[in-house]
Amino acid sequence: MTAVAAAAAATGSVPAITTAADAVAAAAAYAESIADGVIERDRGGEVPVAELAALDTSGLLAITVPREHGGPDLPATVLAEVIRTIAAVDPAIAQVPQAHFLFTDVLATWGTHEQQRRLFADVLAGARFGNGLAERGGQHAQDLKTRLHVDGDSARLDGRKYYCTGAISARWIGVSALDDDGRLVLVFVPRHAEGVTVHDDWDVMGQRATVSGTSVFEGVPVDPALVLPYEYAFQVPQQLGARAQLVHAAIQVGIAGGALRDAGEFVRDRARPFFEAVHAGWADRASTDPHVIRRYGQLATRVHAAEAMLARAAAIQDEVTRSPKDADAAARGSLAVAEAKAFAGEVAVEVSSDLFSLSGASAADLRHDLSRHWRNARTHASHDPADWKYFHVGNYLLNHVYPPNHGQV
């Protein structure tokens, strides 16, 4: 158990984060507390129970809860920096609360007062939302087989979801479904409700600690008061998709920065004994070879550009807010995030791949596990296609065609 998790278990309390400085400091402290175990988590692929317990009790899960419900309602710039900071150490852990922050936004924008009161109180106490959105085999993202059946004052949920990041250790799972009239709804069910089974079947090459396995819902009893009419969210100008994608962009920027950091550390320090053993005089080559220095500088520049684009996209999100005033504002916010996400994905893959050419064959030493950066970058970049993001950016700039009003842009 990490120091942070041990402290949380001992006190049982969740600190109240009220300012941007508090949030960034808490993220840095949390990231430092989980740094030592990142290689073991990557290799083991098991549920990071202690680390996620520490996240739940860090206060960071509540940073976007509206003020009227007891939260600090910190802006998107802070959210992006918090996620980037954690992702630079462990991007898999940083991805776990991605849906949590999406559902917080959904509740803040579309939830009833009773839904907000009940669920935000839980979040302030350390509850985390898990993801139950994606399915397989449909013609499009909302071609869902999961159904919510309502019978008088009772309701039940049936279906199967995939890529359920964070659900296995969450307090609540947000599940998308179609009701009896074919309308899209979002249902909040307790993780350990009767009929809920979350499988530990996530077996991939990267982002392993997200444990994004399969969830099955069989006749799950649902509180009708916790059913939200989700279809309306995408019938008006919205930023739910953009803010969710901002978190993904921050993860990619974090991966890029972490890979650059570890490559630099390896080139400066860890490669020296290897070079000394192989060839006299090579010990200094790692830090003096002009080709290595030039390429490292080039990669650093691209990482800094990705960081700047992330900061720009987050700042535009702050201006547009959760509830954009019109379609122009919504498009501006969405496309800024699309640019940042697409570029960050490219940079993360580039840096995490080129660190091997910078460091030589010794970088493949499993003790250092530098391959995890590329595996994480490549796995996470597959979340949604960057080509479509560039297309929507170009289509808006050339033809003033708005991007699609859904959760991927």
N, C-alpha and C positions, 0 to 999 in steps of 0.2 A: 504494500500500500504506500502511495506517495505521501510526502509530508502534508500536502494540502488535503488529501483525502482523510488522513489520520486526524488532522485538526478538525475537519468538518464533522467526522464521526463523533469526536469527543464533545463538541459543543452542540451539534444538532441545530445550529442556527445558520441563517443566510444573511450575509452582510448587505446593507442597503447601499447601492451605488447610486449616487445622485448627480455626479458631474462627469464631463468627458474625461478629465484627468484621472478621476477615480477608475473609470472603466478601462482606460488604456493601461494604467498601472496594474489593475487586477488581471488583465489579459497577459501582461508581461510576466507577472508573478506565477500565474497558472502555467503558462508555457514553459517557464523555467522548471517548474515542479515536475513536469512530465517528460522533460528532455532526456533524462538518463535511460528511460525504458523504451525509447522509440524503436530501436533496432529489434528488441525482443518482441514488441507488439507486432511489428511488421512480419517477423518470421513466424510467430505463433498463430496469427490470424484469429485469436480468440476474443471474446467480448472483453473490452477493457473496463471491467466493472469498477475498479477503484478510481480510475482516471475520470470516468463519466460521473461517478458519485461526487468527485471533487468539483467537476464542472457544474453540477446541479446545485452545489452549495456555495459556489463562488460569487453569486449575485449577478453574474453576467447574463443569465437567461432573461432577466427582467429589464434590461436596459432600454428596450423599445416599448415597454408597457406605458400606455397613456397616463399623464399626470392625474387625471380625474379618477383613475383607478389605483393610485398609489405608486405608480412607476415614475421614472425620470424622463421618459419619452425622449431619449437622446437621439440625435440626428443620424442620418445614413452615413455621414462621414465617420462618426465614431464606430458604428457597426462594422463598416468596412475595415477600419484599422484594427479593431478587436479580432476579427476573423483572420486578417492577414498576419497578425502577430502570432496567433496560435498555429496557423498553417505553416509558417516558416519553420516551426519545430515539428509538428505532426499534422499534416493536412487531412489525414483520415479523421482524427479527433475533431478538427475544425469543421468538417463536413457534417458531423452528427447533428448539430443544432440548426442546420440550414432550413429544414422544414419547420422547425420550431419557430424561427423568426418569421417565416411565411405565414404560419397560422396565427401568430400574434398580430400581424398586419391584417389578416382576413377578419379576425375578431374585432380589431380596432375600427375597421372600416364598415363591416357588414353585420357584426354581431348585435344581438339585442342587449338591452341593458342587463338583463338577468344572465345571459351567457357571459358577458364581459365580467360581471361581478363575480360569478362563480369561478370561471377559469383563470382570470387574471389574479385572483386571490391565491390560487394554487401556484401559479407561476412565481409570484412574489415569494412564496414559501419554498421554492426550489423545484417545482414540477417542470418537466420537459415534455413537449409534444413530439411524438414520433410520426413518421411518414407512412401513409397508406394510400398513395395516389395512383401509382403506375400499374398497368396491366399489360398483358401480352396478347397478340393475335388480332387486335382490332384494326379497323381501317384508319383510325386516327386516335388522338390522345383521349378524346371523350367518348369513344365507342366502347362503353363500359359494360361489363357483365355483372358487376357487383350491384346488388339491389337492396333498397330499403323498402320493406313492406310495412305498411301502417294498417293497424286494425283497431279502430276506436282510439282509446287512450294509450295504446301500447304500440310498439314497433320492434322489428327485428331486422338484422343485417346479415346478408349472405354474400360471400364472394371470396376471391383470392387476389392478393396483391403481391407485386414483385418490387425489388429494389427499395425495400422498406427501411431506409437508413434511420438508425437510432431507435426503431420501434421496440427492439428486444429489451431495452432497458428504460423505456419511457414510462411516464405516469399515465399519459393519454396518447391515443393514436387518432390522428385526423384522417378519416377515410372518405374518399369521394365515391359516390354511388348515384344511381338513377332511382327516383322514387316510382311509385305505381303509375304516375302520369308521365313518366319519361323525363322528368326534370332533374337537372344536375343539383345534387345536394352535397354538403360536407357534414359528416357525422363525427362527433367526438365520443369515443368509447374508451373506458378504462383499459389499460394494457392487460390487466388480469381479469377482465370480465369473463363470465361463462361463455364458452364458445370461441374465444380468441386463442389462436395458436400462432406463435411467432417462431419460425424455424431458424436454426443456426446453420444455414446452408449456403452462406456466402463464401465462395471459393474462387478467388480471382488473383491476378498477378499484382495488383496495386490497390491502394486505398482499402487495405484489408481490415483495418480496425473500425471501419464504418459498420461492419457486420450488417450489410444491406440485404438481408435474406428475404424469404417469402413469409407472408402473413396470410392466415386463413381465418375467415369469419363464418361460423356455422350457427345460424339461428341466434346470433348475439342479441340479447335484449338491449334496446336503445331507449334512452330518455328522450322523448320527443322535444323536450325543452333544449336539447343540445344538438338539434338539427338546424343547419344554416342553409338558406337558399343560395347556393353557390353560383348558379347560372347567371344571376343578375350581375355578378362581379365583373363579367367580361362583356356586358352589354353597354357599358358606359366607359369613358376614358378612365384608365386605371394604371397603377404602377405596381400592382402585386407581382406581376411577372418580372418587371425590371428590378425590383428590390430583391427578389429571390435570386435573380441572375447576378446581381451585385455581389451577393455572398459567394457565388461560384467564381466570379472574377477575382475576388479577394483571395480565395483558396489558391487559384492558379498563380497569382502574384506572389503569394507566400511560398509556394513550391519553388518558383524561380529564384526568389531571394534565398531560400534555404539551400538550394543546390549551389548557388554562387558562393555562399558563405562556406559550405563544406568543401567545395572544390578549392577555394583559396586557402583554407586551413590545411588541406591535404598537400597542396603544392608547396606551401611554405614549410610545413613541419613534418608531416607523416612520410613524405616521399624521400626525405633525406637519408635515412638509414638504408633504404633500398638502393638508392643511387650510389651511396658510398660502397655498398657491398658489390655492386655490379661493375663499377668503373671508377677509378680514382679521378677525382675532379668533378664528377657529376653531381656531387652534393649541392653545389651552388647553382647548377644549371636550372633547377626548378624555378628559382626566383630571378634568374638573370637572362634566360633564353629570350631573345627579343620576340620570337614568334609566340611563345607562351604568354608573355606580357601583353603583347598586342591583342591577342585573342581574348584574354581575360578582360582587358579594358573594354573591348567591343561588347562582350557579353554583359559586363557591368552596366554599360550605357543602355543596353536594351532593357535590362531589369529596371533601371531607374526610369526609363520611359514608360514601362508598364505600370510602375508605381504611380507615376504622374497621371497617367490615363485613368487609373482606378480612383485617385483623389479627385480628378475632374468629374468623373461620372457620379461619384458620391456627392460632390458639391451641387451638381445639377439636381440630383435627387432631393437634396435639402430644399432647393428652391421650388421644385415641382410639388413636393410633399406626397403623402399617401393618396391624396384626393386631388388630382390635377384639375385645373379649372376648365380645360377644354382639350380637344383632340390634338391641337398643336403642342400644348405643354406635355401631354402624355407621350407624343412621338419624340419630342426633344429628350425627355428623360430616358425613354426606352432605348433610343439609338445611341446615346452616350454610353450606356451600360453595354450595349451590344458591341460597340467598338472596343471598349476596355476588355470585355470577356474574350472576344476573338483574338485580340492581340496578345493578351496575357497567356492564353493557351499555347500559342505558337512559341512565345518566349520561354515558357516553362519547359516545353519539350526540347527546345534548342539547347538551353543551358544544361539541363539534366543529361542530355546526350553528349554534348561537347566536353563535359567535365572529364570524360574518359580520355579524350585526345589531349587534354591539358595535363592529365596526371599520369598517363602511361598505364602499362598493364597492371601495375601494383594497385591501381584504383579498383580493380576487380576483386581484391582481397575481401572475402566475406566478412571479415571482422569489422570492416568499416561500413558495409552494406550501402555503398553509394548508389548501387543500382536502384534502390528504393525510390530515389527522386524521379528517375525516368519512368519507372513503373507506375508511381502515383500520378505523375503528369499525364502520361499516356492514357491511363484508365480514366482519370477525371475529365480529360479533354474529350472523351467519347460521350459525355453526358448529353450534349446536343451539338449539332453540326455548326462549325464556325462559318462555313461557306454561306449558309442562309443568313447569318448575321451580316456578313459583308454585302450580300445581295440586298437586304432591306435598307442598309445604309445608303448604298448606291442608288437604289430605286427612289428613295426619298429625296436625295440631293439632286438627282437628274430629272425626276418626273414628279416630284412632290406627292408620291404615293405613301400613305401612312403604313407603318409596319403592322402586321396582324395583331389583333387585340387578344392575345392569349398569354399563357404563363411562361413561354419560352423566349420572349423578347421583352 
